[in-house]
Amino acid sequence: MVPCRCRVSIPPSPASSPTGSPSQPSRSANALIAAPTGSGKTFAAFLAAIDSLLRQGLDGTLGDETQVVYVSPLKALSNDVQKNLAEPLAEIRRTLEALCLPDVDIRTLVRTGDTPAPERQQMVRRPPHVLVTTPESLYLILTSERARDMLRTVRTVIVDEIHAVARDKRGSHLALSLERLEHLAGRRLQRVGLSATQKPIEDIAAFLAGTRHPTPDTCIIDAGHARSLDLAIEIPSSPLEAVMAAEVWDEIYERLVQLIGEHRTTLVFVNTRRLAERLTLHLSERLGADQVTSHHGSLSKEKRLDAETRLKEGKLKALVATASLELGIDIGAVDLVCQIGSTRSIATLLQRVGRSGHHLAAVPRGRLFPLSRDELLECAALVRATHERKLDRLVIPEHPLDILAQQIVAAAAGDEWEEDRLYELVRGAYPYRELSRKDFDDVVRMLAEGFTTRRGRRGAYLHHDGVNRRVRARRGARLAALTSGGAIPDIGDYRVVLEPTETFVGTLNEDFAIESMPGDIFQLGNTSYLIQKIEAGQVRVVDAHGQPPSIPFWLGEAPGRTPELSEEVSRLRQDIGDRLADPGSAVAWLASAIPGLPEAAARQLVDYLDASKKILGVIPTQQTLVLERFFDEAGGMQLVLHAPFGSRLNRAWGLALRKRFCRSFNFELQAAATEDAIVLSLGPQHSFPLEDVFQYLKPETAEHLLVQAMLDAPMFGSRWRWNATRALAVLRARGGKKVPTPLQRMEAEDLIAAVFPDQLACPENLVGDREIPDHPLVNQTIADCLLEAMDFPGLKRVLEEMAAGRFTLVARDTTEPSPLSHEVINAKPYAFLDDAPLEERPLRP
């Protein structure tokens, strides 16, 4: 059922209203406003609510009660909204005074994790009319004993940047919070969603509205995601390779300096925090340390706010940022956006480039800097996809059980529930619309019985009356839900504290902090710091006064390329491959077909694919899969599967293949998977017909094999801990203090030993495959690995197509590796599918 009774299509031109901004929603219907960044959709969402509050004020019926809740995924965005609301509200008061009408004081207040305790207490005593908050803070208010009462009067909820939360577990968490809010208010709430880029828009509208109402009437106000864009690809004069040399990086730095000099303000986006710090260091050397700084999630909020303010005031020429500045934080006018490397997503490119020209009449300007030949091809496909108005499909997670467990504890802490009513409330949230009664009952049973570990019983938060079918909270349930709630997992970073002022500067990766020593100098936020002391969870530093620093690293999973972009990469490969009989005309076609692609870049792409075709005989695409086998200098056999399906699907394929080889040859293989290929490092003793490898995996048995392979991979252990903490089985805080990450890991290990003994059993004592228990957290962790870290449904479709004979399958023994295999041979550590250290991998340069 699609909640779309009325749909308003608005042309991309500024004709949607007299000002060119989206129309505001009416006072009763749910509404989803989809419009480009900078089109005024946030204020449009507030107009109807402000109008209602103003009319009540003039009638003398406006009390001290919260009527509007605005939810933003970013704390900084919440602060922006409050500031941007203050001006129009002040103007309304001046207009009322000029018209000799009574004064109406519409109060707004921000409640996030950074809000001081006195302001929180004041909020409870005198509630604001408009509450600006984040998903996590809304959950805390709903769960707290006193503050939740202020939400009983809410009439309207506005969810900003809804696409940024709907795609992960934060969205599932928020959807349940909205259902709890509606239950607490005792009335149907008007829900307004705001988004810049999303597909399919009907799914987002359904996510916003929920499913409890028999006749959903969400009005979709769609101004479209398409804007005129000035996009171009920049390449250095030196040819791109699989790994970029230092002198080629210097060319990129110089070109960035030139572009920054030609514009008033420039935003440079990168994909990792380490690259953000590295790029900031090199640009600072060329532009001056006062002209450029970095912005990412490992900097303190004060450092980030300072960077945003300096850019807005024109004191910075350039700001180097990660995804932390993707969403609509107000950073003033930006003239140019530079993207270093591929964004791996069409929507992300639109979002980032849309940060420039942040008003309706402006044309956003973006420059892409590919860092390898494969990235050049991907960036070309990205530019073509944006010009053809294509977009990635947003996938909403299906009923995550760890989030469900947390929200059930939080709901029970506020009220005693009949089981059936609680089940219906949960199913009202769109991600839980198909939650089975068995899964719900299993979660309730888990929360009532808890877990028996070597440290005793834990995690029993509910009294479950099985006769009368009612649940209520045990003592300590509310405290656990308040101090350990939320959907964002802990990653164990160390706090960086500046002495002697005790100022929190940011965070460092746990491994980097442990490997560092007192006296080491590192850079964070374009400032050098000297390590004084390393404590448990904390690094104490002093200002190094510009001494040459090292660049920290942060370990994490790289974002995988979206299936839609992978399809575009395959299509571009095919289009170029079809024209390789005449390379000159292929270059001319490519340069004209993709706006902003220089002729030199087109020539590189044609030469790259032409050289690969001469060795492989074909160009690998999503319809033509190629197995390439060659011997390295040490005599080891290397097997490369060329499959441009994206790293999530290739990671699943690589892990399953590695497991199959392990069972066939009784030997653990080194392997890696990138966006376009998989490599398996075999020994000289492994002999088999190459074409047989295509038949090693069958669609019927691939899932079982992959699950057994995945249980040994690091992804299972980390996701188990994340899910256990989200389900409150492992607490993040105890006794008013944060539980250190190593202790959380130990408790998570105790937990898995209790519910899944085979996972930690000695391999010599295991007979056959591990026996997987039917437990909510085990099932959820396996699902997260298969669907979030990997794309098993995509792999199964590929295997079915292969079995049906719909793909062209090519096997080639080559005397040297083809150019297309160079990047997977030189894969970065996050692409590895085994735990062999970097120095032991035979193919590293």
Disulfide bonds with the S-S distance in Angstrom:
none
